[in-house]
Amino acid sequence: MLDREVPDGFPDVMSAIYAVNGIEVEPAVSVSDSLPDAHTQVDHAWAAQAAAHELIGDDGAFYILAPDARGHEVGWIHVRDSIGSELPSRIRVGTGNAEFLTVSENGRVLCAVSTEESDTWIVVHRFS
């Protein structure tokens, strides 16, 4: 963990949660949970979306919402991913599911993993 300070104008936690869970949300990528390699596909899809939308800084840093039921109470945590791959699978191992929300260091891009019925979604949202 780098720090808990967030820059001015950073998206509030509830706005980010709504950007992922709102009624009109559409995934950038949807992976069927019935696929034999679904976890690997989710890992690759999240990494591809994070890279395409410049979510992660050159040093591997971004913000993450603590991936548990009380994460909204903790708020954004500035982290550096020293491993750099398979983040959804690593979160799944630690928490029991792969759901999580991340935001770029400038607070403009959100990239999240969400489970929806029998699919896992990668949701990308840009804040203005």
C-alpha positions, 0 to 999 in steps of 0.5 A: 500500500502506498497511501490512503490520501486521494487527490482533490476531485477524485471520484467518491466511492459510491459514484464508482460503485454505481458506475459498476452496478447501475441498471444501464451498465454495459460491460466492456467484456463479458466472460461466461463462467461456464468456460473451462478457462474463464478465470484465465480469460477474466485475467487477460480481459481485465489486463487488456482493458486496464492497459487500453485505458491507461489505468495503471501508472508506469510504476504499476500504481493505481487505486483500489477499493478494498475488495470486501463487503466493507470496502466502501467504508475503507475507501480508495487505497493507493497501491503498486502491483509488483506482480503485474498479472492475474489480479482478478485471480489473485483477488479471487484466491484472497476473498473468494470472488474476483469482484473489485474496483480500481481507478487510475491515479488521476481518478478519471478511469475506472476498471472493475470486475463484476459478477453478473448471474453466470458471467463475469464482466469487465466494466470500464467507466470514464469520469468527467 
